[in-house]
Amino acid sequence: MPDISEILKKAKRRQKSVHLCLAGDLVAELEELERQLSEAGDAWSPDSLAATDPRVALAKKVAAARDKVRKSYTEFRFQSLGDKGWSDLLAEHPGKEQGHAWDPDTFPKALIAASAVDPEMLPEQVSELFEILNEGQREQLFQCAFDVNREAPGIPFSLSASGILEALTAGK
């Protein structure tokens, strides 16, 4: 059995990432193109041999817009604060109501700033970011910072990888 000092030398604090799309304008553009493509429907029929389906051009625009949106995602990486860091942060932001462990107005931003490793963020920068993000994105960011500090890590199951590997070995 390994000695605890050997284990401690190898141990690393948990890290976790979330990817957010910060280009709301590109998402709106994609949604509009998707709407136009949906409106075009399946009703088109050529009126001559030289006729070109107008949906093809729209589909190409949708594909290009999807690619732009995909490239606009930004990774936010968080790292566990450790026992003392977590306890200190909770103590700095106590719940205002009986039974609440932390203040819902101040703790989320403080946790994000304290746990962020890439990019590193100051609390005022988190506030600036919150002015850009919508509620769902703010929740994703906070949830990732919360989970990296509270969730016990495991080996996540990958349905995609399992399906691909199963297909490779099927019938063998």
TORVEXLO-393893 format. One record per residue: residue number from 1; residue in one letter; chain; x, y negated, z negated of N, C-alpha, C, O in turn. Coordinates in steps of 0.2 Angstrom, whole numbers, plus 5000, padded with zeros to 4 digits. Atoms other than C-alpha are relative to their C-alpha. Layout:
    nr   rest   kette     nX     nY     nZ    caX    caY    caZ     cX     cY     cZ     oX     oY     oZ
   NUM      A       A      X      Y      Z      X      Y      Z      X      Y      Z      X      Y      Z
...
***
This chain:
    nr   rest   kette     nX     nY     nZ    caX    caY    caZ     cX     cY     cZ     oX     oY     oZ
     1      M       A   5004   5006   5000   5000   5000   5000   5004   4994   5000   5009   4994   4996
     2      P       A   4996   5006   5000   5007   4983   5004   5000   4996   4994   4995   4995   4991
     3      D       A   5000   5004   5006   5012   4971   4991   4997   4993   5002   4996   4991   5008
     4      I       A   5004   5006   4999   5002   4955   4989   5004   4994   5003   5001   4991   5007
     5      S       A   4996   5005   4996   5016   4944   4994   5001   5001   5007   5001   4996   5011
     6      E       A   5000   4998   4993   5017   4953   5010   4994   4998   5004   4994   4995   5009
     7      I       A   5006   5002   4997   4999   4950   5013   4999   4993   5001   4997   4990   5006
     8      L       A   5000   5007   4999   5000   4932   5009   5004   4997   5005   5002   4992   5008
     9      K       A   4996   5003   4995   5014   4929   5021   4997   5001   5007   4997   4996   5011
    10      K       A   5004   4999   4994   5003   4936   5035   4993   4996   5001   4991   4995   5006
    11      A       A   5007   5003   5000   4987   4928   5030   5000   4993   5003   5004   4989   5002
    12      K       A   5001   5007   4997   4980   4913   5040   4993   4998   4998   4988   5002   4998
    13      R       A   5007   5003   5001   4965   4902   5036   4996   5001   5006   4998   5001   5012
    14      R       A   5004   4999   4995   4950   4906   5046   4999   4994   5005   4999   4988   5002
    15      Q       A   5001   5005   4995   4947   4896   5062   4994   5002   5004   4993   5008   5005
    16      K       A   5006   4999   4996   4932   4894   5073   4999   4994   5004   5000   4988   5002
    17      S       A   5001   5006   4995   4927   4883   5088   4993   5000   5002   4989   5005   5002
    18      V       A   5006   5001   4996   4912   4876   5096   5001   4996   5006   5005   4991   5005
    19      H       A   4999   5004   4994   4911   4869   5113   4993   4996   5002   4988   4999   5002
    20      L       A   5005   5004   4998   4900   4854   5117   5001   4996   5006   5006   4994   5008
    21      C       A   5000   5004   4994   4895   4845   5133   4999   4993   4998   4994   4991   4995
    22      L       A   5000   5007   5002   4899   4827   5130   4998   4995   5006   4998   4989   5005
    23      A       A   5002   5004   4994   4893   4821   5147   4993   5000   5002   4990   5004   5006
    24      G       A   5007   5000   4999   4875   4818   5145   4997   4998   5007   4992   5000   5009
    25      D       A   5002   5002   4993   4874   4809   5162   5001   5005   5005   4996   5006   5009
    26      L       A   5000   4995   4995   4880   4824   5171   4995   5006   4999   4992   5009   5004
    27      V       A   5006   4995   5002   4867   4835   5162   4994   4997   5003   4990   5001   5006
    28      A       A   5006   5003   4998   4854   4823   5167   5000   5001   5008   4994   5002   5011
    29      E       A   4999   4999   4993   4860   4824   5185   4998   5007   5002   4995   5008   5007
    30      L       A   5001   4993   4999   4860   4843   5185   4992   5001   4999   4989   5005   5003
    31      E       A   5007   4999   5001   4842   4843   5178   4996   4997   5005   4991   5000   5008
    32      E       A   5004   5003   4995   4836   4831   5191   5001   5004   5007   4996   5005   5010
    33      L       A   4999   4996   4994   4844   4842   5205   4996   5006   4999   4993   5009   5004
    34      E       A   5004   4993   5002   4836   4858   5197   4993   4998   5001   4989   5002   5004
    35      R       A   5007   5001   4999   4819   4849   5197   4999   4999   5008   4994   5002   5010
    36      Q       A   5001   5001   4992   4821   4844   5216   5000   5007   5003   4996   5008   5007
    37      L       A   4999   4993   4997   4826   4862   5220   4993   5004   4999   4991   5007   5003
    38      S       A   5006   4996   5002   4811   4869   5210   4994   4997   5004   4990   5001   5006
    39      E       A   5006   5003   4996   4799   4856   5219   5000   5003   5007   4995   5003   5010
    40      A       A   4999   4998   4993   4806   4862   5236   4997   5007   5001   4994   5008   5006
    41      G       A   5004   4994   5000   4799   4879   5231   5002   5005   5006   5008   5004   5009
    42      D       A   4999   4994   4995   4798   4894   5243   4996   4998   5007   4996   5003   5011
    43      A       A   5005   5002   4994   4786   4885   5256   5004   4999   5006   5000   4998   5011
    44      W       A   4997   5003   4993   4799   4880   5269   5000   5006   5005   5001   5012   5003
    45      S       A   5000   4995   4995   4798   4889   5285   5003   4996   5006   5001   4990   5007
    46      P       A   4997   5004   4994   4808   4884   5301   4995   4998   5005   4991   5002   5007
    47      D       A   5004   5001   4995   4800   4875   5314   5003   5000   5007   5000   4999   5012
    48      S       A   4996   4999   4994   4814   4878   5327   5005   5004   4998   5007   5006   4992
    49      L       A   4994   4996   5001   4829   4889   5329   5005   4996   4997   5010   4999   4994
    50      A       A   4995   5004   5002   4840   4875   5325   4999   4997   4993   5003   4993   4990
    51      A       A   5002   5003   5006   4831   4870   5309   5004   5003   4994   5006   5009   4994
    52      T       A   4996   4998   5005   4841   4871   5293   4996   4999   4993   4992   4994   4992
    53      D       A   5004   5000   5006   4833   4875   5276   5003   4994   4995   5009   4995   4993
    54      P       A   4998   5006   5005   4834   4859   5265   5002   5002   4993   5006   4999   4990
    55      R       A   4999   4997   5006   4835   4870   5250   5008   5001   4999   5011   5001   4994
    56      V       A   4993   4998   5000   4853   4875   5255   5004   4994   4997   5009   4995   4993
    57      A       A   4996   5006   5002   4860   4857   5253   4999   4999   4992   5003   4997   4989
    58      L       A   5001   5002   5007   4851   4855   5236   5003   5006   4996   5006   5004   4991
    59      A       A   4997   4995   5004   4857   4872   5230   5008   4999   4999   5011   5000   4994
    60      K       A   4993   5002   5001   4875   4867   5234   5001   4994   4996   5006   4994   4992
    61      K       A   4999   5005   5005   4873   4851   5225   4999   5002   4993   5002   5000   4988
    62      V       A   5001   4997   5007   4866   4861   5210   5006   5003   4998   5008   5002   4992
    63      A       A   4994   4996   5002   4881   4872   5210   5006   4995   4999   5010   4996   4994
    64      A       A   4995   5005   5001   4893   4857   5211   4999   4997   4993   5003   4995   4990
    65      A       A   5001   5004   5006   4884   4848   5197   5001   5005   4994   5003   5003   4989
    66      R       A   4999   4995   5006   4884   4864   5186   5008   5001   4999   5010   5001   4993
    67      D       A   4993   5000   5001   4903   4865   5189   5003   4994   4996   5007   4995   4992
    68      K       A   4998   5006   5004   4905   4847   5183   4998   5000   4993   5002   4999   4989
    69      V       A   5002   5000   5007   4895   4850   5168   5004   5005   4996   5006   5004   4990
    70      R       A   4995   4995   5003   4905   4866   5164   5006   4997   4998   5009   4999   4993
    71      K       A   4993   5003   5001   4921   4856   5165   5000   4995   4995   5005   4993   4992
    72      S       A   5001   5005   5005   4914   4843   5154   5000   5002   4993   4999   4998   4988
    73      Y       A   5000   4997   5006   4913   4854   5139   5007   4999   4996   5012   4999   4999
    74      T       A   4994   5002   5005   4925   4849   5124   5000   5005   4995   4995   5006   4992
    75      E       A   5000   4995   5005   4931   4862   5112   5002   4996   4993   5006   4991   4993
    76      F       A   4998   5003   5007   4931   4857   5093   5002   5006   4996   4998   5011   4995
    77      R       A   4998   4994   5004   4941   4869   5082   5001   4997   4993   5003   4992   4991
    78      F       A   5000   5001   5008   4939   4870   5063   5004   5005   4997   5005   5011   4999
    79      Q       A   4996   4995   5004   4949   4878   5050   4997   4999   4993   4996   4994   4990
    80      S       A   5002   5000   5007   4944   4883   5032   5004   4996   4996   5010   4995   4997
    81      L       A   4997   5005   5004   4948   4871   5019   5003   5004   4994   5008   5001   4991
    82      G       A   4998   4996   5006   4952   4885   5006   4996   4998   4994   4992   4994   4994
    83      D       A   5004   5000   5006   4945   4887   4989   5000   4993   4997   4995   4990   4995
    84      K       A   5000   5007   5003   4951   4870   4981   4997   4995   5005   4994   4990   5002
    85      G       A   5002   5005   4995   4948   4860   4997   4992   5000   5000   4989   4995   5000
    86      W       A   5007   4999   4999   4930   4867   4998   4997   4997   4993   4992   4993   4994
    87      S       A   5002   5002   5007   4927   4864   4979   5000   4992   4999   4995   4989   4997
    88      D       A   4999   5007   5000   4934   4846   4980   4995   4996   5004   4992   4991   5002
    89      L       A   5005   5004   4995   4923   4841   4995   4993   5001   4997   4989   4996   4997
    90      L       A   5007   5000   5003   4907   4848   4987   5000   4995   4994   4994   4992   4993
    91      A       A   5001   5005   5006   4911   4838   4971   5000   4993   5002   4997   4989   4998
    92      E       A   5000   5007   4997   4914   4822   4981   4993   4999   5003   4991   4993   5004
    93      H       A   5006   5002   4997   4897   4824   4989   4994   5005   4997   4991   5009   5000
    94      P       A   5005   4996   5003   4885   4832   4976   4993   4998   5003   4991   4993   5005
    95      G       A   5007   5000   4998   4867   4835   4980   4996   4995   4996   4998   4994   4990
    96      K       A   5004   5005   5003   4855   4821   4976   4994   5003   4996   4991   5000   4991
    97      E       A   5006   4997   5003   4841   4833   4971   5002   5006   4997   5007   5009   4998
    98      Q       A   4999   4994   5004   4840   4847   4959   5000   5006   5005   4996   5007   5009
    99      G       A   5000   4994   4996   4845   4863   4967   5004   4999   5006   5005   5004   5010
   100      H       A   4996   5001   4993   4855   4855   4982   5007   5000   4998   5009   4996   4994
   101      A       A   4993   5000   5002   4873   4859   4982   5004   4994   5003   5009   4993   5000
   102      W       A   4996   5006   4997   4878   4844   4993   4995   4995   5003   4989   4997   5004
   103      D       A   5004   5005   4998   4872   4828   4999   4999   5000   5008   5004   5000   5011
   104      P       A   5001   4999   4993   4864   4830   5016   5002   4994   5005   5003   4994   5011
   105      D       A   4998   5006   4996   4868   4812   5021   5008   4999   5001   5010   4996   5006
   106      T       A   4993   5001   5000   4887   4812   5017   5004   5006   5002   5009   5006   5005
   107      F       A   4996   4994   5000   4893   4830   5016   5001   5002   5007   5007   5004   5009
   108      P       A   4998   4998   4993   4891   4835   5035   5006   4997   5003   5010   5000   5006
   109      K       A   4994   5004   4997   4902   4821   5041   5006   5001   4997   5012   5002   5000
   110      A       A   4993   4999   5004   4915   4824   5027   5002   5007   5002   5008   5007   5003
   111      L       A   4998   4994   4999   4915   4842   5030   5003   5001   5007   5009   5004   5008
   112      I       A   4997   5000   4993   4918   4840   5049   5007   4997   5000   5011   5000   5003
   113      A       A   4993   5004   5000   4932   4827   5046   5005   5004   4997   5011   5005   4999
   114      A       A   4995   4996   5004   4940   4838   5033   5002   5007   5003   5008   5009   5003
   115      S       A   4999   4994   4997   4939   4854   5043   5003   5000   5007   5006   5005   5009
   116      A       A   4998   5001   4993   4943   4848   5060   5008   5000   5001   5011   4997   4998
   117      V       A   4993   5000   4998   4960   4853   5067   5002   4999   5007   5008   4997   5008
   118      D       A   4998   5001   4993   4959   4851   5085   4993   4998   5004   4989   5002   5006
   119      P       A   4996   5005   5002   4955   4837   5088   4999   4998   4992   4994   4999   4990
   120      E       A   5001   5002   5006   4958   4830   5071   4996   4994   5000   4996   4990   5005
   121      M       A   5005   5006   5001   4945   4817   5065   5000   4997   4994   5000   5000   4988
   122      L       A   5001   5003   5007   4944   4804   5052   4992   4999   4999   4988   5000   5004
   123      P       A   5007   5000   5001   4927   4802   5044   4996   4994   5005   4991   4995   5007
   124      E       A   5003   5006   4996   4924   4785   5054   4999   5003   5007   4995   5000   5011
   125      Q       A   5000   4998   4993   4928   4794   5070   4994   5005   5001   4991   5006   5006
   126      V       A   5006   4995   5000   4915   4808   5066   4993   4996   5000   4989   4998   5004
   127      S       A   5006   5004   5000   4902   4794   5063   4999   4997   5007   4994   4997   5010
   128      E       A   5001   5002   4993   4906   4787   5080   4998   5005   5005   4994   5004   5009
   129      L       A   5003   4994   4996   4904   4804   5088   4993   5002   4999   4989   5003   5004
   130      F       A   5007   4999   5002   4888   4806   5079   4995   4995   5004   4989   4997   5005
   131      E       A   5004   5005   4996   4881   4791   5088   5000   5002   5007   4995   4999   5011
   132      I       A   5000   4998   4993   4885   4799   5105   4996   5007   5000   4992   5008   5005
   133      L       A   5003   4993   4999   4879   4817   5101   4992   4999   4998   4990   4995   4994
   134      N       A   5007   4999   5003   4860   4822   5099   5000   5004   4994   5005   5007   4992
   135      E       A   5001   4996   5006   4853   4831   5084   5003   5007   5001   5006   5010   4996
   136      G       A   4998   4993   4999   4856   4848   5091   5008   5001   5001   5010   5006   4998
   137      Q       A   4993   5000   5000   4874   4844   5095   5003   4999   4993   5008   5002   4992
   138      R       A   4998   5001   5007   4877   4837   5078   4999   5006   4996   5004   5008   4992
   139      E       A   5001   4994   5004   4870   4852   5070   5005   5006   5002   5007   5009   4998
   140      Q       A   4995   4995   4998   4881   4864   5081   5007   4998   4997   5010   5003   4995
   141      L       A   4994   5002   5003   4896   4854   5075   5001   5001   4993   5006   5004   4991
   142      F       A   5001   4999   5007   4891   4854   5057   5000   5008   4999   5004   5010   4994
   143      Q       A   5001   4993   5001   4886   4873   5058   5007   5003   5001   5009   5008   4997
   144      C       A   4994   4997   4999   4903   4877   5065   5005   4999   4994   5009   5003   4992
   145      A       A   4995   5002   5006   4913   4868   5051   4997   5003   4994   5001   5005   4990
   146      F       A   5003   4997   5006   4901   4875   5038   5002   5008   5000   5004   5011   4995
   147      D       A   4999   4993   4999   4903   4893   5045   5007   5002   4999   5009   5007   4996
   148      V       A   4993   4999   5001   4922   4892   5045   5002   5000   4993   5007   5003   4991
   149      N       A   4998   5001   5007   4922   4888   5027   4996   5005   4996   4998   5007   4990
   150      R       A   5005   4996   5004   4907   4900   5021   4999   5007   5003   4998   5012   4999
   151      E       A   5002   4994   4996   4905   4914   5034   5006   5005   4999   5012   5003   5001
   152      A       A   4995   4995   5000   4915   4930   5031   5002   5003   5007   4997   5005   5011
   153      P       A   4999   4998   4993   4924   4934   5047   5000   5008   5001   5001   5012   4996
   154      G       A   5000   4993   4998   4922   4951   5056   5002   5000   5007   5004   4995   5010
   155      I       A   4998   5000   4993   4926   4957   5073   4993   5000   5004   4989   5004   5003
   156      P       A   5007   5000   4996   4911   4951   5084   5000   5005   5005   5004   5006   5009
   157      F       A   5001   4995   4995   4903   4963   5095   4999   4996   5007   4996   4991   5007
   158      S       A   5001   5003   4994   4904   4958   5113   4996   5005   5005   4998   5010   5008
   159      L       A   5005   4996   4996   4889   4965   5123   5003   5000   5008   5003   5005   5011
   160      S       A   4998   5001   4993   4897   4958   5140   5006   5005   5001   5006   5009   5005
   161      A       A   4994   4996   4999   4914   4967   5137   4998   5007   4999   5001   5011   5003
   162      S       A   5002   4993   5001   4905   4983   5131   4997   5002   5007   4998   5008   5009
   163      G       A   5004   4998   4993   4894   4983   5147   5005   5001   5005   5004   5006   5009
   164      I       A   4995   5000   4995   4909   4980   5158   5004   5007   4999   5005   5010   5004
   165      L       A   4996   4994   5001   4919   4994   5150   4996   5006   5001   4999   5011   5003
   166      E       A   5004   4994   4999   4905   5006   5150   4999   5001   5007   4999   5007   5009
   167      A       A   5001   4999   4992   4902   5003   5169   5006   5003   5003   5006   5007   5007
   168      L       A   4993   4997   4997   4921   5007   5172   5000   5007   4998   5003   5011   5002
   169      T       A   4999   4993   5002   4920   5023   5162   4994   5005   5001   4994   5011   5000
   170      A       A   5006   4996   4999   4902   5029   5167   5001   5006   5005   5004   5005   5010
   171      G       A   5000   4994   4996   4901   5046   5174   5007   5004   4999   5008   5008   5003
   172      K       A   4994   4997   5001   4919   5051   5168   5001   5004   4994   5006   5007   4993
***
